[in-house]
Amino acid sequence: MRRARLAAAGWLVLSLAPPLSAQQVAVHGTVTEYASSTAIPGASISIESFSWPAGYLVVGTATSDAAGSYAWSGDCEMWTLLPCRVRAVAPDYALAESTFNPYETPDVLANLSLHRAAFVSGTVRIAADGSSLAGVQVVLRCLPEDQACLYAGYAITDVEGHYSLDGLAGGTYSLCAEPSQESGLVPQCFDHADAGHDVLVLADGEHRTGVDFAFHPGGTVSGMVVDDYLHQPVANASLTISLRAADGTPLTQTYAHTDSNGQYVGEHVPAGTYHVVLTAGRSFDPTAYPDLPCAEGCDVTSSPAVEVTDNATVDGLDFIVQPRAIISGHVREAGSGVPIGDIPIAYGNCLPLGGCLTIDRTISAADGSYTLFLPDNDLLRVYTANLRPWIDQAWPTTPCMGESACAQASGDVTLEHGEHRIADIALVRGASIAGHVEDTVPGANATAFIFVKDATMQTIFGTYADDEGNYETPAWYAGTWFAKAVIDHACQFYQGVRCPDADENEPPAPTPIQLVVGEHHTGIDFALDSADPIFRDGF
């Protein structure tokens, strides 16, 4: 079932830029009642400035006088996207706030209108025997869902199952009670229905009591998910199971995850009769039971209704799902054309400012064939990575190293709904090295980084040693390599050759490592101490 969640501010920190310099401002205004516009004396006013990572901090306070007026002057600073703010609260009134940019004007007029505080309370019980439930979270959210909402919050039921929420402005809310997962009880929203359809409307100053909840154990649905292209189980997929009325209106939903055999179990489903629509991740169309593609506004009455009862399992609720888009082909060795099995082919997204996320992957079969299901009309990156002895490759044929670097190197891939693109992959066999880095300085515990350079001393790539000092590089083109280990106090080429000091004019004469195609050369070890100079002058 959909579990209501407390609305919370989410800070998008793009670059952790520092705050702008503090600005002297004068903040003034009046505090009045929203309904009557009469002055509110004695209201507490706080002026707040955002600071990372603490959040908003109070930089000044004031109190409204008999005419409702207040004034404050002082310094306020803001982050690039987060302004200063003024907040006012008074007994029997709900919180109000106003924001301002201190760099636009040194004189800030901030009039604040306070709503009479509303109140809601009730009791949470188990429906079967009427016993009260302590420790249940009752969550209030503004509707429509608005991140700027000031009045969202939650309460925890006491030993008698009672809860109360006060200091609320009049408005339209959802109110949902959420038992623990371990309880086996179904979460419930006000009026015993999904919060998207039944809402709690409060007037300014209203004291609403008796908003009670009675929990039922609910039932379970289970079955298998199979794709309609390969006729194979959809393994390890996140599922959203939407339970709908006959007119298609979503009533509730639950979440599940398929195992390696495509089996799933969806728990805590409220008793009722539903038409069931399943969505398996981003790569498959929503499907009404058992195999009806169900995009927005589909006619769910064409699918059989399913009855769910408390403490019972509806088994055999199997779905056949349609891929949104497909890339398939064969993975072979470049030149020879020999098929290569057990190769991961992945897709993901990259953020404009850096950082990539792998969304899903598939593995090539013994005959080299693979099929990758993807979302449609989305900007994606496709790549193979972590392939030793094969060189990693980004779409369509760019050599790369590691998932993140390969995702960055990939060309953009966008497929239309229903598109099936054939793409064969030709991999090149490379070479790699492995070894151990020993830090001989007493008490030192630095992480070592291994650089690999070509014959011109240009860095090809680098990799970290693990906590025990062991490392393995990805595969790269065979030939002459030079390897160097660096920690925070020392730098050394393979076989003890020192990195140059800043005062040395002559480059070092490191020992070359000759690698042939397919070779994994182990024993490329380093022993560093403080006598080895640190990394200097590009060496």
C-alpha positions in Angstrom: 0.0 0.0 0.0 1.2 3.5 -0.6 2.7 4.7 2.7 2.4 8.4 3.3 5.7 10.1 4.0 6.5 13.2 6.0 7.1 16.1 3.6 10.6 17.3 4.1 12.8 19.9 2.5 15.4 18.3 0.1 18.5 20.4 -0.3 20.0 20.2 -3.8 23.6 21.0 -3.2 25.1 21.5 -6.7 28.6 22.6 -5.7 28.5 23.4 -2.0 29.3 27.0 -2.9 30.0 29.3 0.1 27.4 31.8 1.3 27.5 35.3 0.0 28.9 37.9 2.4 26.6 39.1 5.3 24.5 42.1 4.4 23.2 44.7 6.9 19.4 44.9 6.6 16.4 46.5 8.4 13.4 44.2 8.6 10.0 45.5 9.7 6.3 45.0 9.3 3.1 44.1 11.0 1.6 40.8 12.4 -2.1 40.5 11.9 -4.8 37.9 12.0 -5.6 36.4 8.6 -9.4 36.4 8.9 -9.9 39.8 10.5 -6.7 41.8 9.7 -6.6 42.8 13.4 -3.2 43.4 15.0 -1.6 40.6 17.0 0.5 42.0 19.8 3.1 39.9 21.5 3.9 37.7 18.5 7.4 36.2 18.5 9.4 37.0 15.3 12.6 35.3 14.3 14.9 36.4 11.5 16.8 33.3 10.1 19.7 32.7 7.8 20.6 29.4 6.1 23.9 27.8 6.9 25.3 24.5 5.5 24.9 21.9 6.9 23.0 23.1 10.0 20.1 24.5 8.1 18.3 27.7 9.1 19.7 29.5 12.2 18.2 32.4 14.1 20.2 35.6 13.6 17.7 38.0 15.3 14.4 38.2 17.2 11.7 40.8 17.8 8.3 41.0 19.4 5.2 42.8 17.9 3.9 45.7 19.9 0.3 46.7 20.7 -0.2 47.8 17.1 1.2 44.5 15.8 4.3 46.2 14.5 7.9 44.9 14.8 11.4 46.0 13.7 14.8 44.5 13.6 18.2 45.4 12.1 21.3 43.3 11.7 23.3 41.1 9.4 21.8 38.3 7.3 23.5 36.2 4.6 22.1 33.8 2.1 23.4 30.9 0.0 22.9 31.1 -3.7 19.5 29.5 -3.8 18.3 29.9 -0.2 17.1 33.3 1.0 16.8 34.7 4.5 13.4 34.4 6.2 11.1 35.9 8.8 8.9 33.7 10.9 6.1 34.7 13.3 4.2 32.7 15.8 1.7 33.6 18.6 -0.4 31.6 21.1 -3.4 30.1 19.4 -2.1 30.9 15.9 -0.3 28.9 13.3 3.2 29.7 12.1 3.7 32.1 9.2 6.8 33.1 7.3 8.1 35.4 4.6 11.4 35.2 2.7 13.7 37.9 1.4 16.9 38.5 -0.4 19.1 40.9 1.7 21.1 41.9 -1.4 18.1 43.3 -3.3 17.3 46.1 -0.7 18.6 47.0 2.7 15.0 47.8 3.8 12.8 44.8 4.0 9.0 45.1 4.6 7.6 41.7 5.7 3.9 41.8 6.8 2.8 38.5 8.2 -0.8 37.2 8.5 -1.4 34.4 11.0 -4.2 31.8 10.8 -6.0 30.8 13.9 -4.5 27.4 14.9 -6.4 24.3 14.1 -6.1 21.0 16.0 -6.7 17.4 15.1 -6.6 14.3 17.4 -7.7 10.7 17.6 -6.9 7.2 18.6 -5.3 4.3 16.8 -6.5 0.7 17.4 -6.5 -2.8 16.0 -9.9 -3.4 14.3 -10.3 -7.0 15.4 -10.3 -6.5 19.1 -10.3 -2.7 19.6 -6.9 -2.7 21.5 -4.9 0.5 21.3 -1.6 0.8 19.6 1.3 2.8 21.0 4.3 4.1 18.9 2.4 4.5 15.6 3.4 7.4 13.5 0.5 9.6 12.3 1.7 11.8 9.4 0.0 15.0 8.2 0.8 16.4 4.7 -0.4 19.4 2.8 -2.5 18.9 -0.3 -1.7 19.5 -3.0 1.8 18.3 -2.0 3.9 21.4 -1.7 7.5 21.5 -0.5 6.9 25.0 0.8 4.1 23.8 3.1 4.8 25.0 6.7 2.3 22.9 8.5 3.2 19.3 7.7 4.3 17.2 10.6 3.7 14.0 12.5 2.8 12.6 15.9 3.5 9.4 17.7 0.7 7.6 19.5 1.0 7.2 23.3 0.4 4.1 25.4 -3.3 4.5 25.0 -3.1 5.0 21.2 -3.9 8.7 21.3 -2.3 11.3 19.1 -2.7 15.0 18.5 -1.4 17.6 16.1 -1.8 21.3 16.8 -0.6 24.7 15.6 -2.1 24.0 12.1 -3.4 26.5 9.6 -6.8 25.8 8.0 -6.3 23.9 4.8 -6.6 20.6 3.0 -4.4 17.8 4.2 -3.8 14.1 4.0 -3.6 12.3 7.4 -2.2 8.8 7.4 -1.3 6.3 10.2 1.7 4.1 9.6 2.2 1.0 11.7 5.6 -0.7 11.7 6.5 -3.1 9.0 6.9 -5.8 11.6 3.3 -5.4 12.8 1.9 -6.9 9.6 -0.9 -4.3 9.7 -2.0 -2.2 6.7 -1.2 1.6 6.8 -4.4 3.7 6.7 -5.3 7.2 5.6 -8.1 9.4 6.9 -11.6 8.1 6.1 -10.0 4.6 5.6 -8.9 5.4 2.0 -6.0 6.5 0.0 -4.9 10.0 0.7 -5.2 11.0 -3.0 -9.0 10.7 -2.8 -10.1 11.3 0.8 -8.7 14.4 2.5 -9.0 16.1 5.8 -10.2 19.7 5.5 -9.6 22.0 8.5 -11.0 25.5 9.0 -8.9 28.1 10.8 -9.2 27.5 14.5 -11.1 24.2 14.2 -10.5 21.6 16.9 -11.2 18.2 15.2 -11.4 15.3 17.5 -12.2 11.6 16.9 -10.2 11.2 13.8 -9.5 7.6 14.6 -7.8 4.7 12.8 -8.6 1.0 13.0 -5.9 -1.3 11.5 -6.5 -4.5 9.6 -3.9 -7.2 8.8 -4.7 -7.1 5.1 -3.8 -9.8 2.6 -0.9 -10.8 0.3 -0.6 -11.1 -3.4 2.1 -13.2 -5.1 3.2 -14.6 -8.4 5.8 -14.4 -11.2 6.7 -11.7 -13.7 7.8 -12.9 -17.2 8.9 -10.7 -20.1 7.1 -11.1 -23.4 10.2 -10.9 -25.6 12.5 -13.6 -24.2 9.8 -15.4 -22.3 12.1 -15.4 -19.3 11.5 -14.4 -15.6 12.1 -10.7 -14.9 14.7 -11.1 -12.1 15.7 -8.7 -9.4 13.2 -6.0 -10.4 11.5 -3.4 -8.2 7.7 -3.7 -8.6 4.9 -1.2 -8.0 1.6 -3.0 -7.7 -1.4 -0.6 -8.1 -4.8 -1.8 -7.0 -7.6 0.0 -8.8 -11.3 0.4 -8.8 -13.4 -0.7 -11.8 -13.2 2.8 -13.3 -9.4 2.7 -13.1 -9.1 5.0 -10.1 -6.0 3.9 -8.0 -7.2 2.9 -4.5 -3.9 1.8 -3.0 -0.6 0.2 -3.9 2.1 -2.0 -2.5 5.7 -2.6 -3.4 7.6 -5.8 -4.0 10.8 -7.1 -5.5 11.3 -10.1 -7.8 13.9 -12.7 -6.9 16.3 -14.5 -9.3 13.3 -16.6 -10.5 11.0 -13.7 -11.2 8.8 -14.5 -8.1 7.4 -11.7 -6.0 5.3 -11.3 -2.8 3.3 -8.1 -2.2 2.2 -7.7 1.5 -0.1 -5.5 3.5 -2.8 -5.1 0.9 -6.2 -3.9 2.3 -9.1 -6.3 1.9 -11.2 -5.5 -1.2 -11.8 -6.3 -4.9 -9.3 -4.7 -7.3 -8.1 -4.6 -10.9 -4.3 -5.0 -10.5 -1.7 -3.1 -12.5 1.9 -3.9 -12.1 4.9 -1.8 -13.1 8.3 -3.6 -13.2 11.0 -0.9 -13.1 11.5 1.6 -15.8 12.1 -0.8 -18.7 8.6 -2.4 -19.0 5.2 -1.1 -19.7 2.7 -1.0 -16.9 0.6 -4.2 -17.2 -2.9 -5.0 -16.1 -3.3 -8.6 -14.8 -2.3 -10.8 -16.5 -0.9 -9.3 -19.8 -2.7 -6.2 -20.8 -0.4 -3.2 -21.6 -1.7 -0.4 -19.5 -0.5 3.1 -20.1 -2.1 6.1 -18.7 -5.9 5.8 -18.8 -6.1 2.2 -19.9 -9.4 0.3 -19.5 -8.7 -2.0 -16.5 -12.1 -3.6 -16.8 -10.6 -5.8 -19.5 -8.6 -7.5 -16.8 -10.1 -9.9 -14.3 -10.9 -8.5 -10.9 -9.0 -9.9 -7.9 -10.4 -10.3 -4.4 -8.1 -9.8 -1.5 -9.1 -10.8 2.1 -7.5 -10.3 5.4 -4.9 -12.9 6.5 -5.0 -14.7 3.1 -2.7 -14.9 0.1 -3.8 -14.5 -3.5 -1.2 -16.7 -5.3 -0.6 -17.2 -9.0 -1.0 -13.5 -9.8 1.4 -13.9 -12.8 2.2 -11.1 -15.2 3.6 -11.0 -18.8 5.2 -7.6 -19.3 6.2 -5.8 -22.5 9.6 -4.2 -22.8 9.5 -0.5 -23.6 12.6 -0.6 -25.8 15.3 -3.2 -26.6 19.0 -3.3 -27.6 20.3 -6.7 -28.5 23.2 -8.3 -30.3 26.3 -10.4 -29.8 29.5 -9.8 -27.9 32.5 -11.1 -29.8 36.3 -10.8 -29.8 37.5 -8.1 -32.2 39.2 -9.7 -35.2 38.5 -13.4 -34.6 34.8 -13.0 -34.1 34.8 -15.6 -31.3 31.7 -15.2 -29.1 32.3 -14.1 -25.5 30.0 -15.0 -22.7 29.6 -13.7 -19.2 30.1 -10.0 -20.2 28.0 -7.4 -18.3 26.2 -4.8 -20.5 24.8 -1.9 -18.5 22.9 1.3 -18.9 22.6 4.3 -16.7 22.2 8.1 -16.4 24.8 10.9 -15.9 24.1 14.2 -14.2 25.0 17.4 -16.1 27.5 18.4 -13.5 29.1 14.9 -13.2 28.4 11.6 -11.5 26.8 8.6 -13.1 24.4 6.0 -11.9 24.1 2.4 -13.3 20.4 1.6 -13.5 20.4 -2.0 -14.8 22.5 -4.6 -16.6 22.4 -7.9 -18.4 25.0 -10.6 -19.0 25.9 -12.1 -22.4 25.1 -15.8 -22.8 27.7 -18.5 -23.7 27.1 -17.8 -27.4 27.7 -14.1 -26.9 24.1 -13.0 -27.3 22.6 -10.4 -25.0 19.3 -8.5 -24.7 19.1 -5.3 -22.7 15.7 -3.8 -21.9 15.7 0.0 -21.5 13.3 2.8 -20.8 12.0 4.6 -23.9 12.5 8.3 -24.7 15.2 8.8 -22.1 18.8 10.0 -22.5 20.9 7.0 -21.5 24.5 5.8 -21.4 25.4 2.2 -22.4 28.7 0.5 -21.6 30.5 -2.7 -20.6 32.9 -2.4 -17.7 35.1 -4.4 -15.3 35.9 -7.0 -18.0 39.5 -8.0 -17.5 41.1 -9.4 -19.7 38.9 -7.4 -22.1 39.2 -3.7 -22.4 36.1 -1.9 -21.1 34.0 -0.2 -23.8 31.5 2.7 -23.9 28.8 3.1 -26.5 29.4 2.6 -29.4 33.2 1.7 -29.5 35.1 4.0 -27.1 37.7 2.2 -24.9 37.3 3.2 -21.2 38.0 2.0 -17.6 35.4 1.3 -14.9 31.7 1.9 -14.8 31.7 5.6 -13.9 34.4 6.5 -16.5 32.6 4.4 -19.2 29.3 6.0 -18.5 30.9 9.4 -18.9 32.6 8.3 -22.1 29.4 6.8 -23.7 27.5 8.4 -26.5 23.9 9.3 -25.7 21.4 6.6 -26.5 17.7 7.3 -26.9 15.2 4.7 -28.1 11.5 5.3 -29.0 8.8 3.2 -27.5 8.8 -0.2 -29.1 12.1 0.3 -30.8 14.5 -2.7 -31.1 18.0 -1.8 -32.0 20.6 -4.4 -33.0 24.1 -3.6 -31.7 27.0 -6.1 -31.8 30.0 -5.5 -29.5 33.6 -6.2 -30.5 35.9 -6.4 -27.5 39.7 -6.1 -27.6 41.8 -8.3 -25.3 44.1 -6.2 -23.2 46.7 -6.6 -20.4 46.8 -5.7 -16.7 49.0 -5.7 -13.7 48.6 -6.5 -10.0 50.7 -6.2 -6.9 51.1 -4.9 -3.3 52.1 -1.5 -1.9 53.9 -1.6 1.5 54.2 1.6 3.5 57.3 1.2 5.6 56.9 4.4 7.6 56.0 3.6 11.2 52.4 4.6 12.1 51.6 5.6 8.5 48.3 4.4 7.2 47.8 6.2 3.9 45.9 4.9 0.9 48.2 4.2 -2.0 47.4 5.3 -5.6 49.0 3.5 -8.5 49.7 5.4 -11.7 50.3 3.6 -15.0 52.3 5.6 -17.7 53.2 5.0 -21.3 56.7 5.2 -22.9 56.4 9.1 -23.1 55.6 9.2 -19.3 52.0 10.3 -20.0 49.6 8.9 -17.4 47.3 6.3 -19.0 45.2 5.6 -15.9 45.3 5.1 -12.1 43.8 2.8 -9.5 43.7 2.7 -5.7 45.2 -0.1 -3.5 42.8 -1.6 -1.0 43.1 -1.3 2.8 45.7 -4.2 2.8 47.8 -2.5 0.1 46.7 -4.9 -2.7 45.7 -3.6 -6.2 44.7 -4.8 -9.6 44.4 -2.6 -12.7 41.7 -2.8 -15.3 42.8 -4.1 -18.7 44.4 -1.8 -21.2 46.3 -2.0 -24.5 49.4 -4.2 -24.2 52.9 -2.8 -24.7 55.4 -0.9 -22.5 54.1 0.3 -19.2 55.7 2.2 -16.3 54.0 1.9 -12.9 54.4 4.3 -9.9 52.9 4.1 -6.4 52.1 7.3 -4.5 51.1 8.0 -0.9 51.0 11.3 1.0 54.6 11.2 2.0 56.3 9.1 -0.6 56.5 8.3 -4.4 58.3 5.4 -6.1 58.4 3.7 -9.5 58.5 0.0 -9.9 61.6 -1.8 -8.5 62.5 1.0 -6.1 63.3 3.8 -8.6 62.8 7.2 -6.9 60.5 9.8 -8.2 62.5 13.0 -8.9 62.8 15.9 -6.5 61.8 19.3 -7.6 65.5 20.3 -7.8 66.4 17.4 -10.1 66.7 18.2 -13.7 67.1 14.7 -15.1 64.0 12.4 -15.3 64.1 9.1 -13.6 65.0 5.8 -15.3 62.2 3.6 -14.2 62.0 -0.1 -15.0 59.7 -0.8 -18.0 57.0 -3.5 -17.7 56.6 -5.3 -21.0 53.1 -6.7 -21.4 51.6 -8.9 -24.1 48.0 -9.3 -25.1 46.0 -11.2 -22.5 48.7 -11.0 -19.8 47.8 -10.3 -16.2 51.2 -9.6 -14.7 51.3 -10.0 -10.9 54.1 -9.1 -8.5 54.4 -5.5 -9.4 55.1 -4.5 -5.8 56.3 -1.3 -4.1 57.9 -0.6 -0.7 57.7 3.1 0.1 59.3 5.1 2.9 59.9 8.8 3.8 63.2 8.8 1.9 61.2 8.6 -1.4 60.2 12.1 -2.4 56.6 12.9 -2.9 55.0 13.3 -6.4 56.7 16.1 -8.3 56.8 17.8 -11.7 54.3 15.5 -13.4 56.3 12.3 -12.6 
